[in-house]
Amino acid sequence: MPNPPALTSSPVQLRRAVASSFLGSVIEYYDFLLYATASAVVFSKVFFSNLSPLTATLASFGTFATGYLARPLGGVVFGHFGDRLGRRQMLVLTMILMGAASFLIGLLPTYAQIGALAPVALVVLRILQGIAVGGEWGGAVLMSAEHATRRRGLWASFTNAGAPFGMVLSTAALGGTAALVGDEAFLAWGWRVPFLISVVLLAVGLFVRLRVEETPVFEAARDQAVRTPLGDVLRNHPRTLLLAVGVGLSAFVAQGTLTTFLIAYGVQAGYARQDILNGLTLSSALAVLGIVGWSALSDRVGRRPVVLTGAVIMAAFAFALFPLTNTGSVGLLVLALVLGQSVIHPMMYGPLAALYAELFSTRSRYTGASLGYQVAGLGAGLAPLLFAQIQAATGGGGTVVISSVIAGFCLLTVLCTLALKETSREDLASGPAPSS
């Protein structure tokens, strides 16, 4: 059934919404994932120089994880006001918060300069980053999904595609700076440059975002706003929320493994840092195509078949990832990154944008989609820390255990996806029926 006139969106606004969501996601994840790469190659030496190398790596990954722990809070806070006041206003605020936090990280004194205050300040700014990105994703997805009248999986996926493209920019910025100034200058001051230039991206992003109108779906349901969207989600969609977390968890565990843990693991295995960053940049760029492609396919065959296939393949691939890395061959390392991040992971990750939006009603969609996605996103922040601890406990080995953990999360995704109904034909204006 076609949407009523009140819910139609002009092609111009759809294009602006998609461009704004993609660019906003690129900027947010450039800042957020810049920290991820820096935590693997720089922060252990700059902010935890008083610790042994392995302990410093654990501490660095610990501060990295705090950003993910803060993301659900950002989803709830910005989701609350996004469901009551509108998506557009919240997206402007999240972009400003992220840009300011990242810029300030670039100005932070090191441990050698101010001692323990340095890592404390780093953690505070990382938490602000987490809150910002926690509020960004849900609003950006809804701006595209609620403006779209068809091919919702494709248009919503550009928000998710912004994440690997942000990784491309962040790794290119760190790798390029390191190549230009040399290792010594890079550790002394060069790592700050990519954080400081985020203020330029912020200006560009705000210019684009301010030209996008509020979504017609939200405008039509504005008078149906509930007092506490979180209460509405927990009361009417508790089962859906839990299943949503389970569906997305393995995608984030795989993401944290491929984009963060494998960097540190590769350096320990003897690879040059630049070789790993180059491989990560290539695989991240190709992941943009993978996310958009698999998401477009999910419009035709459904979200569930694509996600299920990706989870099964990733479970098997987890046991090939570390043997490929341990060969010492840069070519095989790059192959592992490309297969994992550009081909398999997008099958699980790409359709999540539309899927999460389709699981909740308009009056609490921002809150529900954000909370489900961001709680699942804890997997990306905690997986590198968990896997580093497994390494420490096994004397630097334990890769079979790590692969088994990844496969276990993939099994959880399979079970939760099977428990959910297909959502690709849902009407966002009416929303799904309450679950129990």
Residue pairs with C-beta under 8 A, 6 or more apart in sequence:
1 427
3 149
3 427
3 429
4 429
6 216
6 219
6 220
7 216
7 217
7 220
7 429
8 149
8 216
9 17
9 146
9 147
9 148
9 149
9 215
9 216
13 147
13 212
13 213
14 144
14 147
14 148
14 155
16 208
16 211
16 212
16 213
17 143
17 144
17 147
17 155
17 212
17 215
18 144
18 147
18 155
18 158
19 208
20 91
20 140
20 143
20 208
20 209
20 211
20 212
21 140
21 141
21 143
21 144
21 158
21 159
21 162
22 158
22 159
22 161
22 162
22 165
23 162
23 204
23 205
23 208
23 209
24 91
24 95
24 136
24 140
24 159
24 162
24 205
24 208
24 209
25 136
25 137
25 140
25 158
25 159
25 160
25 161
25 162
25 163
25 165
25 166
26 162
26 165
26 166
26 169
26 201
27 95
27 98
27 99
27 166
27 198
27 201
27 202
27 204
27 205
28 94
28 95
28 98
28 132
28 133
28 136
28 137
28 162
28 166
29 133
29 162
29 163
29 164
29 165
29 166
29 167
29 170
30 166
30 167
30 169
30 170
30 173
30 198
30 201
31 98
31 99
31 101
31 102
31 129
31 133
31 166
31 170
31 195
31 198
32 67
32 98
32 129
32 130
32 133
32 166
33 163
33 166
33 167
33 170
33 259
34 102
34 170
34 173
34 174
34 194
34 195
34 198
35 64
35 67
35 102
35 105
35 126
35 129
36 64
36 170
36 259
36 260
37 167
37 170
37 171
37 174
37 259
37 260
37 263
37 277
37 280
38 174
38 191
39 60
39 61
39 63
39 64
39 260
40 57
40 60
40 61
40 260
40 261
40 263
40 264
40 267
40 384
41 174
41 263
41 264
41 267
41 273
41 277
42 174
42 186
42 187
42 191
43 60
43 63
43 122
44 51
44 53
44 56
44 57
44 59
44 60
45 56
45 187
46 110
46 111
46 187
46 191
47 60
47 63
47 108
47 110
47 111
47 118
47 119
47 122
48 55
48 56
48 59
48 60
48 111
48 119
49 56
49 110
49 111
49 112
50 111
51 59
54 392
57 264
57 388
58 385
58 388
58 389
58 392
59 119
61 260
61 261
61 264
61 384
61 385
61 388
62 385
63 119
63 122
63 123
63 126
64 126
64 260
64 381
64 384
64 385
65 381
65 382
65 384
65 385
66 123
66 126
66 127
66 130
66 381
67 126
67 127
67 129
67 130
67 133
67 381
68 130
68 377
68 378
68 380
68 381
68 382
69 127
69 130
69 378
69 381
70 126
70 127
70 128
70 129
70 130
70 131
70 134
71 130
71 131
71 133
71 134
71 374
71 377
71 378
71 381
72 134
72 371
72 374
72 375
72 377
72 378
73 130
73 131
73 134
74 94
74 130
74 131
74 132
74 133
74 134
74 135
74 136
74 370
74 374
75 134
75 135
75 137
75 138
75 367
75 370
75 371
75 373
75 374
76 230
76 367
76 370
76 371
77 131
77 134
77 135
78 90
78 93
78 94
78 134
78 135
78 136
78 138
78 139
78 366
78 370
79 135
79 138
79 229
79 230
79 364
79 366
79 367
79 368
79 369
79 370
79 371
80 228
80 229
80 230
80 367
81 89
81 90
82 89
82 90
82 135
82 138
82 139
82 142
82 366
82 367
83 225
83 226
83 229
83 363
83 364
83 365
83 366
83 367
84 225
84 229
86 214
86 218
86 222
87 139
87 142
87 143
87 146
87 214
87 215
87 218
87 366
88 139
88 143
88 209
88 212
88 213
88 214
90 135
90 139
90 366
91 136
91 139
91 140
91 143
91 209
92 206
92 209
92 210
93 135
94 132
94 133
94 135
94 136
94 139
95 132
95 136
95 202
95 205
95 206
95 209
96 202
96 206
97 128
97 131
97 132
98 128
98 129
98 132
98 133
98 136
98 202
99 198
99 199
99 201
99 202
99 205
100 128
101 125
101 126
101 128
101 129
101 132
102 125
102 129
102 195
102 198
103 195
103 196
103 198
103 199
103 202
104 125
105 122
105 125
105 126
105 195
106 192
106 193
106 194
106 195
106 196
106 198
107 192
107 196
108 118
108 121
108 122
108 125
109 117
109 118
110 118
111 118
111 119
134 370
134 374
135 370
137 159
137 370
137 373
137 374
138 356
138 365
138 366
138 367
138 369
138 370
138 373
139 366
139 370
140 159
140 162
141 156
141 159
141 160
141 353
141 354
141 356
141 357
141 369
142 215
142 218
142 357
142 365
142 366
142 369
143 212
143 215
144 155
144 156
144 158
144 159
144 353
145 152
145 155
145 156
145 353
145 354
145 357
145 358
145 428
146 215
146 216
146 217
146 218
146 357
146 362
146 428
147 155
147 215
147 216
148 155
148 156
151 296
151 299
152 299
152 354
152 357
152 358
152 424
152 428
153 295
153 296
153 298
153 299
153 303
153 350
153 351
153 353
153 354
153 424
154 292
154 295
154 296
154 299
156 295
156 353
156 354
156 357
157 291
157 292
157 295
157 296
157 350
157 351
157 353
157 354
158 292
159 353
160 291
160 295
160 349
160 350
160 352
160 353
161 287
161 288
161 291
161 292
161 350
164 284
164 285
164 287
164 288
164 291
164 341
165 284
165 285
165 288
167 259
167 280
167 281
167 284
167 287
168 281
168 284
168 285
168 288
170 194
171 277
171 280
171 281
171 284
172 281
173 193
173 194
173 197
174 191
174 194
174 277
175 274
175 277
175 278
175 281
177 186
177 190
177 191
177 193
177 194
178 186
178 190
178 191
178 273
178 274
179 274
180 190
181 190
217 362
217 428
217 429
218 362
220 362
220 429
221 362
221 363
221 429
224 362
224 363
225 363
226 232
226 363
226 364
229 363
229 364
229 366
229 367
229 368
230 364
230 367
230 371
232 361
232 363
232 364
232 367
233 241
233 360
233 364
233 367
233 368
233 371
234 241
236 361
236 364
236 434
236 435
237 359
237 360
237 361
237 364
237 368
237 432
237 434
237 435
238 435
238 436
239 435
239 436
240 359
240 360
240 368
240 372
240 420
240 432
240 435
241 368
241 371
241 372
243 416
243 419
243 420
244 355
244 356
244 359
244 368
244 372
244 373
244 376
244 416
244 420
245 372
245 375
245 376
245 416
246 376
246 412
246 413
246 415
246 416
247 307
247 352
247 355
247 376
247 413
247 416
247 417
247 420
248 348
248 352
248 356
248 372
248 373
248 376
248 377
248 379
248 413
249 376
249 379
249 409
249 412
249 413
250 311
250 314
250 348
250 379
250 406
250 409
250 410
250 412
250 413
251 310
251 345
251 348
251 349
251 352
251 376
251 379
251 413
252 376
252 377
252 378
252 379
252 380
252 383
253 379
253 380
253 383
253 405
253 406
253 409
254 314
254 318
254 340
254 344
254 345
254 348
254 406
254 410
255 341
255 345
255 349
255 379
255 380
256 379
256 380
256 381
256 382
256 383
256 384
257 321
257 383
257 384
257 387
257 402
257 406
258 283
258 321
258 337
258 340
258 341
258 345
259 280
259 284
259 341
259 380
260 380
260 383
260 384
261 383
261 384
261 387
261 388
262 276
262 321
262 325
262 337
263 273
263 276
263 277
263 280
264 384
264 388
265 322
265 325
265 391
266 275
266 276
266 325
266 333
267 273
267 276
268 396
269 325
269 326
269 328
270 328
271 328
271 330
271 333
275 330
275 333
276 333
278 334
279 330
279 333
279 334
279 337
279 338
280 337
280 341
282 334
282 337
282 338
283 334
283 337
283 338
283 340
283 341
283 342
284 341
284 342
286 338
286 341
286 342
286 343
287 341
287 342
287 345
287 346
289 342
290 342
290 343
290 345
290 346
290 347
290 350
291 346
291 349
291 350
292 350
293 346
293 350
294 306
294 310
294 346
294 347
294 350
294 351
295 306
295 350
295 351
295 353
295 354
297 306
298 305
298 306
298 307
298 350
298 351
298 354
298 355
298 424
299 354
299 424
302 422
302 424
303 351
303 354
303 355
303 358
303 422
303 423
303 424
304 417
304 418
304 420
304 422
306 347
306 350
306 351
307 347
307 348
307 351
307 352
307 355
307 413
307 417
308 414
308 417
308 418
309 347
310 344
310 345
310 346
310 347
310 348
310 349
311 347
311 348
311 410
311 411
311 413
311 414
311 417
312 410
312 414
313 344
313 347
314 340
314 344
314 345
314 347
314 348
314 406
314 410
315 406
315 407
315 410
315 411
316 407
317 339
317 340
317 344
318 402
318 403
318 404
318 406
318 407
318 410
319 400
319 403
319 407
320 336
321 336
321 340
321 403
322 399
322 402
322 403
324 332
324 333
324 335
324 336
325 332
325 333
325 336
326 399
327 333
348 413
352 373
354 423
354 424
355 423
356 368
356 369
356 372
356 373
357 365
357 369
357 428
358 423
358 424
358 426
358 428
358 432
359 368
359 369
359 372
359 420
359 423
359 432
360 367
360 368
360 369
360 431
360 432
361 430
361 431
361 432
362 428
362 429
362 431
363 431
365 428
365 431
379 409
386 405
387 398
387 402
387 405
390 398
390 401
390 402
390 405
391 397
391 398
391 402
394 401
423 432
426 432
